[in-house]
Amino acid sequence: MKLSFNEGTTWESASLQQNLELCEKYGYDYIEIRTIDQLIDYLKENTLDDLKEYFDTHHIKPLSLNALCFFNNRKKEDEEKIIEEFKEYLEICKKINCEYICVVPSNIDVTEKGKTLTEEVNASCVRVLTQLSDLAEPYGVKIAIEFIGIPQNTVNTFAQAFDIVKQVDRENVGLVYDTFQFTGMGSRFEDVTDDAAEKIFIFHINDVDGFPVGQMHDTNRVWPGHGVIDLEAHLKRLKELNYDFAASVELFRPEYYQMDPEEVIKKAKETTMEVLEKYYK
């Protein structure tokens, strides 16, 4: 199992350049690049050629562009903007040799319709993801949909996200399996069936304070092994599915943003490895 760092973990405290240097120092294998802010800030003073050169000359490599946000159930003009943004991401992936783009479903309020039927949500996701799949195929890029474990998100359980992926039925469309999102809305291990094995593209590892289902938020995330998530159960199931690619630590805790980013990156690795080592080398 390789180790990855998601830039959300130092979102307010470090730049992409700092994260690259610190992740390299502490032996991470991959980084998930926040395209919505940290990459934008990086490109104000650097180029994609600079970023490619860093990856070419260092151990750490890009795992994903994270993320294309709120892709489904949008107005026509907004959906067109999403498609154009995705095309830009594909060119970035080509430049820096990045294999994955994470995509995030819309929150209900984004649709500006109030409540939305699950049937409508799923149909919109399938339609847009199929279009994105067609665009990504010539680039060799894979799309990983991350269900969001909060009540207001349109795709908020593993079962729903996996059903959408199965309906799309494309080799380059799969899932982000995130332990926080899984816990947030009470996703069930029995829904992680054997046929999910080849569709789990990216694994996010994290933990959370002990709030009831439906009341957990990103800011409640804590170091792996320091919360209430049964991480051993998740790792056992992933091991059964022969998943052995990468574990990407992703935390959004405000207290961690106040810490020195080097300490955060060091601590994130230590706590993640302590959990992983029971099932993976």
LOTIRO-434794 format. One record per residue (C-alpha): residue number from 1; residue in three letters; x, y, z; chain. Coordinates in nm, 2 decimals. Example, Ala and Ser with C-alpha at 12.3 -4.5 7.8 and 13.67 -1.06 7.14 Angstrom:
<nodes>
<k=1; r=Ala; east=1.23; north=-0.45; up=0.78; c=A>
<k=2; r=Ser; east=1.37; north=-0.11; up=0.71; c=A>
</nodes>
This chain:
<nodes>
<k=1; r=Met; east=0.00; north=0.00; up=0.00; c=A>
<k=2; r=Lys; east=0.14; north=0.34; up=-0.10; c=A>
<k=3; r=Leu; east=0.08; north=0.65; up=0.11; c=A>
<k=4; r=Ser; east=-0.08; north=0.97; up=-0.03; c=A>
<k=5; r=Phe; east=-0.14; north=1.32; up=0.11; c=A>
<k=6; r=Asn; east=-0.46; north=1.51; up=0.03; c=A>
<k=7; r=Glu; east=-0.39; north=1.89; up=0.03; c=A>
<k=8; r=Gly; east=-0.72; north=1.95; up=0.22; c=A>
<k=9; r=Thr; east=-0.52; north=1.85; up=0.53; c=A>
<k=10; r=Thr; east=-0.32; north=2.17; up=0.52; c=A>
<k=11; r=Trp; east=-0.56; north=2.37; up=0.32; c=A>
<k=12; r=Glu; east=-0.53; north=2.70; up=0.52; c=A>
<k=13; r=Ser; east=-0.17; north=2.66; up=0.63; c=A>
<k=14; r=Ala; east=0.05; north=2.55; up=0.34; c=A>
<k=15; r=Ser; east=0.10; north=2.61; up=-0.03; c=A>
<k=16; r=Leu; east=0.12; north=2.34; up=-0.30; c=A>
<k=17; r=Gln; east=0.50; north=2.40; up=-0.31; c=A>
<k=18; r=Gln; east=0.53; north=2.35; up=0.07; c=A>
<k=19; r=Asn; east=0.32; north=2.04; up=0.06; c=A>
<k=20; r=Leu; east=0.53; north=1.89; up=-0.22; c=A>
<k=21; r=Glu; east=0.85; north=1.96; up=-0.03; c=A>
<k=22; r=Leu; east=0.73; north=1.83; up=0.31; c=A>
<k=23; r=Cys; east=0.56; north=1.52; up=0.16; c=A>
<k=24; r=Glu; east=0.88; north=1.44; up=-0.02; c=A>
<k=25; r=Lys; east=1.08; north=1.49; up=0.31; c=A>
<k=26; r=Tyr; east=0.85; north=1.25; up=0.50; c=A>
<k=27; r=Gly; east=0.83; north=0.98; up=0.23; c=A>
<k=28; r=Tyr; east=0.48; north=1.01; up=0.09; c=A>
<k=29; r=Asp; east=0.44; north=0.84; up=-0.25; c=A>
<k=30; r=Tyr; east=0.16; north=1.05; up=-0.38; c=A>
<k=31; r=Ile; east=-0.02; north=1.38; up=-0.34; c=A>
<k=32; r=Glu; east=-0.38; north=1.48; up=-0.43; c=A>
<k=33; r=Ile; east=-0.37; north=1.83; up=-0.57; c=A>
<k=34; r=Arg; east=-0.64; north=2.08; up=-0.48; c=A>
<k=35; r=Thr; east=-0.73; north=2.23; up=-0.81; c=A>
<k=36; r=Ile; east=-0.99; north=2.47; up=-0.67; c=A>
<k=37; r=Asp; east=-0.74; north=2.68; up=-0.48; c=A>
<k=38; r=Gln; east=-0.38; north=2.55; up=-0.40; c=A>
<k=39; r=Leu; east=-0.31; north=2.47; up=-0.77; c=A>
<k=40; r=Ile; east=-0.45; north=2.81; up=-0.88; c=A>
<k=41; r=Asp; east=-0.23; north=2.99; up=-0.63; c=A>
<k=42; r=Tyr; east=0.08; north=2.78; up=-0.74; c=A>
<k=43; r=Leu; east=0.02; north=2.88; up=-1.10; c=A>
<k=44; r=Lys; east=0.03; north=3.25; up=-1.01; c=A>
<k=45; r=Glu; east=0.41; north=3.23; up=-0.98; c=A>
<k=46; r=Asn; east=0.49; north=2.89; up=-1.14; c=A>
<k=47; r=Thr; east=0.40; north=2.69; up=-1.45; c=A>
<k=48; r=Leu; east=0.27; north=2.34; up=-1.52; c=A>
<k=49; r=Asp; east=0.62; north=2.28; up=-1.66; c=A>
<k=50; r=Asp; east=0.76; north=2.36; up=-1.32; c=A>
<k=51; r=Leu; east=0.52; north=2.12; up=-1.15; c=A>
<k=52; r=Lys; east=0.60; north=1.85; up=-1.40; c=A>
<k=53; r=Glu; east=0.97; north=1.90; up=-1.35; c=A>
<k=54; r=Tyr; east=0.92; north=1.86; up=-0.97; c=A>
<k=55; r=Phe; east=0.74; north=1.53; up=-1.01; c=A>
<k=56; r=Asp; east=1.00; north=1.41; up=-1.27; c=A>
<k=57; r=Thr; east=1.29; north=1.48; up=-1.03; c=A>
<k=58; r=His; east=1.14; north=1.36; up=-0.70; c=A>
<k=59; r=His; east=0.99; north=1.05; up=-0.55; c=A>
<k=60; r=Ile; east=0.64; north=1.19; up=-0.49; c=A>
<k=61; r=Lys; east=0.39; north=1.17; up=-0.78; c=A>
<k=62; r=Pro; east=0.04; north=1.31; up=-0.84; c=A>
<k=63; r=Leu; east=-0.24; north=1.08; up=-0.75; c=A>
<k=64; r=Ser; east=-0.54; north=1.29; up=-0.84; c=A>
<k=65; r=Leu; east=-0.67; north=1.64; up=-0.93; c=A>
<k=66; r=Asn; east=-0.92; north=1.71; up=-0.65; c=A>
<k=67; r=Ala; east=-1.18; north=1.80; up=-0.74; c=A>
<k=68; r=Leu; east=-1.44; north=1.88; up=-1.01; c=A>
<k=69; r=Cys; east=-1.71; north=2.00; up=-0.78; c=A>
<k=70; r=Phe; east=-2.09; north=1.98; up=-0.81; c=A>
<k=71; r=Phe; east=-2.11; north=1.82; up=-1.15; c=A>
<k=72; r=Asn; east=-2.47; north=1.69; up=-1.15; c=A>
<k=73; r=Asn; east=-2.83; north=1.84; up=-1.16; c=A>
<k=74; r=Arg; east=-2.71; north=2.18; up=-1.28; c=A>
<k=75; r=Lys; east=-2.86; north=2.43; up=-1.51; c=A>
<k=76; r=Lys; east=-2.75; north=2.39; up=-1.87; c=A>
<k=77; r=Glu; east=-2.52; north=2.69; up=-1.87; c=A>
<k=78; r=Asp; east=-2.36; north=2.57; up=-1.54; c=A>
<k=79; r=Glu; east=-2.32; north=2.22; up=-1.67; c=A>
<k=80; r=Glu; east=-2.14; north=2.35; up=-1.98; c=A>
<k=81; r=Lys; east=-1.90; north=2.54; up=-1.75; c=A>
<k=82; r=Ile; east=-1.83; north=2.21; up=-1.56; c=A>
<k=83; r=Ile; east=-1.75; north=2.03; up=-1.89; c=A>
<k=84; r=Glu; east=-1.51; north=2.31; up=-1.99; c=A>
<k=85; r=Glu; east=-1.34; north=2.29; up=-1.65; c=A>
<k=86; r=Phe; east=-1.31; north=1.92; up=-1.68; c=A>
<k=87; r=Lys; east=-1.14; north=1.96; up=-2.02; c=A>
<k=88; r=Glu; east=-0.89; north=2.19; up=-1.86; c=A>
<k=89; r=Tyr; east=-0.82; north=1.93; up=-1.59; c=A>
<k=90; r=Leu; east=-0.76; north=1.67; up=-1.86; c=A>
<k=91; r=Glu; east=-0.49; north=1.89; up=-2.01; c=A>
<k=92; r=Ile; east=-0.33; north=1.93; up=-1.67; c=A>
<k=93; r=Cys; east=-0.34; north=1.56; up=-1.62; c=A>
<k=94; r=Lys; east=-0.17; north=1.51; up=-1.95; c=A>
<k=95; r=Lys; east=0.10; north=1.76; up=-1.87; c=A>
<k=96; r=Ile; east=0.19; north=1.62; up=-1.52; c=A>
<k=97; r=Asn; east=0.11; north=1.26; up=-1.59; c=A>
<k=98; r=Cys; east=-0.18; north=1.24; up=-1.34; c=A>
<k=99; r=Glu; east=-0.41; north=0.94; up=-1.38; c=A>
<k=100; r=Tyr; east=-0.72; north=1.04; up=-1.17; c=A>
<k=101; r=Ile; east=-0.97; north=1.32; up=-1.14; c=A>
<k=102; r=Cys; east=-1.20; north=1.32; up=-0.84; c=A>
<k=103; r=Val; east=-1.55; north=1.44; up=-0.90; c=A>
<k=104; r=Val; east=-1.79; north=1.56; up=-0.63; c=A>
<k=105; r=Pro; east=-2.17; north=1.55; up=-0.65; c=A>
<k=106; r=Ser; east=-2.39; north=1.86; up=-0.60; c=A>
<k=107; r=Asn; east=-2.55; north=1.96; up=-0.27; c=A>
<k=108; r=Ile; east=-2.92; north=1.98; up=-0.29; c=A>
<k=109; r=Asp; east=-2.92; north=2.36; up=-0.25; c=A>
<k=110; r=Val; east=-2.69; north=2.39; up=-0.56; c=A>
<k=111; r=Thr; east=-2.97; north=2.25; up=-0.78; c=A>
<k=112; r=Glu; east=-3.19; north=2.55; up=-0.68; c=A>
<k=113; r=Lys; east=-3.49; north=2.32; up=-0.68; c=A>
<k=114; r=Gly; east=-3.51; north=2.23; up=-0.32; c=A>
<k=115; r=Lys; east=-3.57; north=1.85; up=-0.28; c=A>
<k=116; r=Thr; east=-3.47; north=1.64; up=-0.58; c=A>
<k=117; r=Leu; east=-3.58; north=1.28; up=-0.64; c=A>
<k=118; r=Thr; east=-3.31; north=1.02; up=-0.62; c=A>
<k=119; r=Glu; east=-3.41; north=0.90; up=-0.97; c=A>
<k=120; r=Glu; east=-3.34; north=1.24; up=-1.11; c=A>
<k=121; r=Val; east=-3.01; north=1.27; up=-0.92; c=A>
<k=122; r=Asn; east=-2.89; north=0.93; up=-1.05; c=A>
<k=123; r=Ala; east=-3.00; north=1.00; up=-1.40; c=A>
<k=124; r=Ser; east=-2.81; north=1.33; up=-1.41; c=A>
<k=125; r=Cys; east=-2.50; north=1.17; up=-1.27; c=A>
<k=126; r=Val; east=-2.50; north=0.89; up=-1.52; c=A>
<k=127; r=Arg; east=-2.55; north=1.12; up=-1.81; c=A>
<k=128; r=Val; east=-2.28; north=1.37; up=-1.71; c=A>
<k=129; r=Leu; east=-2.03; north=1.10; up=-1.61; c=A>
<k=130; r=Thr; east=-2.08; north=0.92; up=-1.94; c=A>
<k=131; r=Gln; east=-1.99; north=1.24; up=-2.12; c=A>
<k=132; r=Leu; east=-1.69; north=1.30; up=-1.90; c=A>
<k=133; r=Ser; east=-1.58; north=0.94; up=-1.96; c=A>
<k=134; r=Asp; east=-1.59; north=1.00; up=-2.33; c=A>
<k=135; r=Leu; east=-1.37; north=1.31; up=-2.29; c=A>
<k=136; r=Ala; east=-1.13; north=1.13; up=-2.05; c=A>
<k=137; r=Glu; east=-1.08; north=0.81; up=-2.25; c=A>
<k=138; r=Pro; east=-0.83; north=0.95; up=-2.51; c=A>
<k=139; r=Tyr; east=-0.62; north=1.09; up=-2.22; c=A>
<k=140; r=Gly; east=-0.61; north=0.76; up=-2.03; c=A>
<k=141; r=Val; east=-0.75; north=0.95; up=-1.73; c=A>
<k=142; r=Lys; east=-0.99; north=0.78; up=-1.48; c=A>
<k=143; r=Ile; east=-1.28; north=0.95; up=-1.30; c=A>
<k=144; r=Ala; east=-1.34; north=0.88; up=-0.93; c=A>
<k=145; r=Ile; east=-1.68; north=0.99; up=-0.79; c=A>
<k=146; r=Glu; east=-1.67; north=1.08; up=-0.42; c=A>
<k=147; r=Phe; east=-2.00; north=1.04; up=-0.25; c=A>
<k=148; r=Ile; east=-2.03; north=1.30; up=0.03; c=A>
<k=149; r=Gly; east=-2.17; north=1.17; up=0.36; c=A>
<k=150; r=Ile; east=-2.39; north=1.47; up=0.46; c=A>
<k=151; r=Pro; east=-2.77; north=1.50; up=0.44; c=A>
<k=152; r=Gln; east=-2.77; north=1.78; up=0.18; c=A>
<k=153; r=Asn; east=-2.55; north=1.60; up=-0.08; c=A>
<k=154; r=Thr; east=-2.73; north=1.44; up=-0.37; c=A>
<k=155; r=Val; east=-2.51; north=1.13; up=-0.36; c=A>
<k=156; r=Asn; east=-2.43; north=1.05; up=0.01; c=A>
<k=157; r=Thr; east=-2.39; north=0.67; up=0.05; c=A>
<k=158; r=Phe; east=-2.16; north=0.41; up=-0.09; c=A>
<k=159; r=Ala; east=-2.45; north=0.21; up=-0.22; c=A>
<k=160; r=Gln; east=-2.59; north=0.50; up=-0.42; c=A>
<k=161; r=Ala; east=-2.25; north=0.60; up=-0.57; c=A>
<k=162; r=Phe; east=-2.18; north=0.24; up=-0.66; c=A>
<k=163; r=Asp; east=-2.52; north=0.20; up=-0.83; c=A>
<k=164; r=Ile; east=-2.44; north=0.51; up=-1.04; c=A>
<k=165; r=Val; east=-2.10; north=0.37; up=-1.14; c=A>
<k=166; r=Lys; east=-2.25; north=0.04; up=-1.24; c=A>
<k=167; r=Gln; east=-2.51; north=0.22; up=-1.46; c=A>
<k=168; r=Val; east=-2.24; north=0.43; up=-1.63; c=A>
<k=169; r=Asp; east=-2.05; north=0.10; up=-1.69; c=A>
<k=170; r=Arg; east=-1.73; north=0.24; up=-1.82; c=A>
<k=171; r=Glu; east=-1.38; north=0.12; up=-1.73; c=A>
<k=172; r=Asn; east=-1.26; north=0.47; up=-1.65; c=A>
<k=173; r=Val; east=-1.53; north=0.56; up=-1.40; c=A>
<k=174; r=Gly; east=-1.51; north=0.44; up=-1.05; c=A>
<k=175; r=Leu; east=-1.52; north=0.54; up=-0.68; c=A>
<k=176; r=Val; east=-1.35; north=0.72; up=-0.41; c=A>
<k=177; r=Tyr; east=-1.39; north=0.52; up=-0.09; c=A>
<k=178; r=Asp; east=-1.36; north=0.76; up=0.20; c=A>
<k=179; r=Thr; east=-1.39; north=0.64; up=0.55; c=A>
<k=180; r=Phe; east=-1.54; north=0.97; up=0.68; c=A>
<k=181; r=Gln; east=-1.80; north=0.99; up=0.40; c=A>
<k=182; r=Phe; east=-1.88; north=0.62; up=0.45; c=A>
<k=183; r=Thr; east=-1.95; north=0.68; up=0.82; c=A>
<k=184; r=Gly; east=-2.12; north=1.02; up=0.78; c=A>
<k=185; r=Met; east=-2.45; north=0.88; up=0.64; c=A>
<k=186; r=Gly; east=-2.43; north=0.53; up=0.77; c=A>
<k=187; r=Ser; east=-2.31; north=0.35; up=0.46; c=A>
<k=188; r=Arg; east=-2.31; north=-0.03; up=0.51; c=A>
<k=189; r=Phe; east=-2.03; north=-0.28; up=0.47; c=A>
<k=190; r=Glu; east=-2.27; north=-0.53; up=0.31; c=A>
<k=191; r=Asp; east=-2.30; north=-0.28; up=0.02; c=A>
<k=192; r=Val; east=-1.93; north=-0.31; up=-0.05; c=A>
<k=193; r=Thr; east=-1.98; north=-0.62; up=-0.25; c=A>
<k=194; r=Asp; east=-1.71; north=-0.83; up=-0.43; c=A>
<k=195; r=Asp; east=-1.79; north=-0.67; up=-0.76; c=A>
<k=196; r=Ala; east=-1.69; north=-0.33; up=-0.61; c=A>
<k=197; r=Ala; east=-1.32; north=-0.44; up=-0.61; c=A>
<k=198; r=Glu; east=-1.23; north=-0.31; up=-0.96; c=A>
<k=199; r=Lys; east=-1.43; north=0.01; up=-0.91; c=A>
<k=200; r=Ile; east=-1.25; north=0.14; up=-0.60; c=A>
<k=201; r=Phe; east=-1.00; north=0.38; up=-0.76; c=A>
<k=202; r=Ile; east=-0.89; north=0.59; up=-0.46; c=A>
<k=203; r=Phe; east=-0.90; north=0.53; up=-0.08; c=A>
<k=204; r=His; east=-0.93; north=0.82; up=0.16; c=A>
<k=205; r=Ile; east=-0.84; north=0.74; up=0.52; c=A>
<k=206; r=Asn; east=-0.94; north=0.96; up=0.81; c=A>
<k=207; r=Asp; east=-1.13; north=0.95; up=1.14; c=A>
<k=208; r=Val; east=-1.40; north=1.15; up=1.31; c=A>
<k=209; r=Asp; east=-1.54; north=1.26; up=1.64; c=A>
<k=210; r=Gly; east=-1.83; north=1.06; up=1.78; c=A>
<k=211; r=Phe; east=-2.13; north=1.25; up=1.64; c=A>
<k=212; r=Pro; east=-2.46; north=1.08; up=1.54; c=A>
<k=213; r=Val; east=-2.51; north=0.97; up=1.17; c=A>
<k=214; r=Gly; east=-2.61; north=1.28; up=0.97; c=A>
<k=215; r=Gln; east=-2.44; north=1.53; up=1.20; c=A>
<k=216; r=Met; east=-2.08; north=1.48; up=1.11; c=A>
<k=217; r=His; east=-1.90; north=1.75; up=0.92; c=A>
<k=218; r=Asp; east=-1.56; north=1.78; up=0.76; c=A>
<k=219; r=Thr; east=-1.43; north=1.99; up=1.05; c=A>
<k=220; r=Asn; east=-1.50; north=1.70; up=1.28; c=A>
<k=221; r=Arg; east=-1.23; north=1.49; up=1.12; c=A>
<k=222; r=Val; east=-0.93; north=1.37; up=1.33; c=A>
<k=223; r=Trp; east=-0.61; north=1.18; up=1.29; c=A>
<k=224; r=Pro; east=-0.66; north=0.82; up=1.18; c=A>
<k=225; r=Gly; east=-0.71; north=0.60; up=1.48; c=A>
<k=226; r=His; east=-0.81; north=0.90; up=1.70; c=A>
<k=227; r=Gly; east=-1.19; north=0.89; up=1.64; c=A>
<k=228; r=Val; east=-1.48; north=0.65; up=1.63; c=A>
<k=229; r=Ile; east=-1.45; north=0.50; up=1.28; c=A>
<k=230; r=Asp; east=-1.37; north=0.13; up=1.28; c=A>
<k=231; r=Leu; east=-1.08; north=0.17; up=1.05; c=A>
<k=232; r=Glu; east=-0.97; north=-0.19; up=1.09; c=A>
<k=233; r=Ala; east=-1.31; north=-0.31; up=0.95; c=A>
<k=234; r=His; east=-1.25; north=-0.09; up=0.65; c=A>
<k=235; r=Leu; east=-0.90; north=-0.21; up=0.59; c=A>
<k=236; r=Lys; east=-1.01; north=-0.57; up=0.64; c=A>
<k=237; r=Arg; east=-1.27; north=-0.53; up=0.37; c=A>
<k=238; r=Leu; east=-1.03; north=-0.36; up=0.13; c=A>
<k=239; r=Lys; east=-0.78; north=-0.64; up=0.19; c=A>
<k=240; r=Glu; east=-1.05; north=-0.89; up=0.11; c=A>
<k=241; r=Leu; east=-1.11; north=-0.71; up=-0.22; c=A>
<k=242; r=Asn; east=-0.74; north=-0.71; up=-0.29; c=A>
<k=243; r=Tyr; east=-0.72; north=-0.33; up=-0.29; c=A>
<k=244; r=Asp; east=-0.35; north=-0.25; up=-0.25; c=A>
<k=245; r=Phe; east=-0.29; north=0.08; up=-0.43; c=A>
<k=246; r=Ala; east=-0.28; north=0.39; up=-0.21; c=A>
<k=247; r=Ala; east=-0.42; north=0.53; up=0.11; c=A>
<k=248; r=Ser; east=-0.46; north=0.91; up=0.10; c=A>
<k=249; r=Val; east=-0.50; north=1.09; up=0.43; c=A>
<k=250; r=Glu; east=-0.75; north=1.37; up=0.41; c=A>
<k=251; r=Leu; east=-0.84; north=1.59; up=0.71; c=A>
<k=252; r=Phe; east=-1.01; north=1.93; up=0.73; c=A>
<k=253; r=Arg; east=-0.99; north=2.01; up=1.10; c=A>
<k=254; r=Pro; east=-0.95; north=2.38; up=1.19; c=A>
<k=255; r=Glu; east=-0.72; north=2.30; up=1.48; c=A>
<k=256; r=Tyr; east=-0.48; north=2.13; up=1.24; c=A>
<k=257; r=Tyr; east=-0.47; north=2.44; up=1.02; c=A>
<k=258; r=Gln; east=-0.33; north=2.63; up=1.31; c=A>
<k=259; r=Met; east=-0.04; north=2.39; up=1.35; c=A>
<k=260; r=Asp; east=0.29; north=2.41; up=1.17; c=A>
<k=261; r=Pro; east=0.22; north=2.23; up=0.84; c=A>
<k=262; r=Glu; east=0.53; north=2.02; up=0.88; c=A>
<k=263; r=Glu; east=0.40; north=1.88; up=1.21; c=A>
<k=264; r=Val; east=0.07; north=1.81; up=1.05; c=A>
<k=265; r=Ile; east=0.22; north=1.62; up=0.75; c=A>
<k=266; r=Lys; east=0.45; north=1.43; up=0.99; c=A>
<k=267; r=Lys; east=0.17; north=1.34; up=1.23; c=A>
<k=268; r=Ala; east=-0.07; north=1.25; up=0.95; c=A>
<k=269; r=Lys; east=0.19; north=0.99; up=0.82; c=A>
<k=270; r=Glu; east=0.26; north=0.85; up=1.17; c=A>
<k=271; r=Thr; east=-0.10; north=0.80; up=1.26; c=A>
<k=272; r=Thr; east=-0.20; north=0.66; up=0.92; c=A>
<k=273; r=Met; east=0.09; north=0.42; up=0.91; c=A>
<k=274; r=Glu; east=0.01; north=0.30; up=1.26; c=A>
<k=275; r=Val; east=-0.34; north=0.20; up=1.14; c=A>
<k=276; r=Leu; east=-0.23; north=0.06; up=0.81; c=A>
<k=277; r=Glu; east=0.05; north=-0.16; up=0.93; c=A>
<k=278; r=Lys; east=-0.19; north=-0.41; up=1.08; c=A>
<k=279; r=Tyr; east=-0.31; north=-0.50; up=0.73; c=A>
<k=280; r=Tyr; east=-0.05; north=-0.36; up=0.49; c=A>
<k=281; r=Lys; east=0.32; north=-0.31; up=0.46; c=A>
</nodes>
